[in-house]
Amino acid sequence: MQWVKPDATVAQVDEDYSTCRQEAWREARLRSSWLHRPVAPYIVRDVQGRQFLAWPHAGFHDPFGDQFLEESRLTQFCMRSKGYQLQQVEKAATQK
């Protein structure tokens, strides 16, 4: 898979991809609560008032709070907003 834009040179694609990755990394770090999550379990109450322990990375955490997934999503959004499309390209004949 490769980012493709009809009027872009290879250098421009590399520069735009690098810029998008840097901006996505910065934005994901600001928005992520990864550094502020507790590492020990915490007490949660269910609907009936019963208490139980929940771990931060169990099914009760925010799925959009993952910095790496958010960074990938933001990078793709940035590249698409610049007019690129992610397409499958043929491997070079010299590669085996």
Buried (B, 14 or more C-beta within 10 A) or exposed (E): EEBBBEEBEEEEBEEBBEBBBEBBBEBBEEBBEBEEEEEEEEEEEEEEEEEEEBEBEEEEBEEEBBBEEBBBBBBBEBBEEBEBEEEEEEEEEEEE
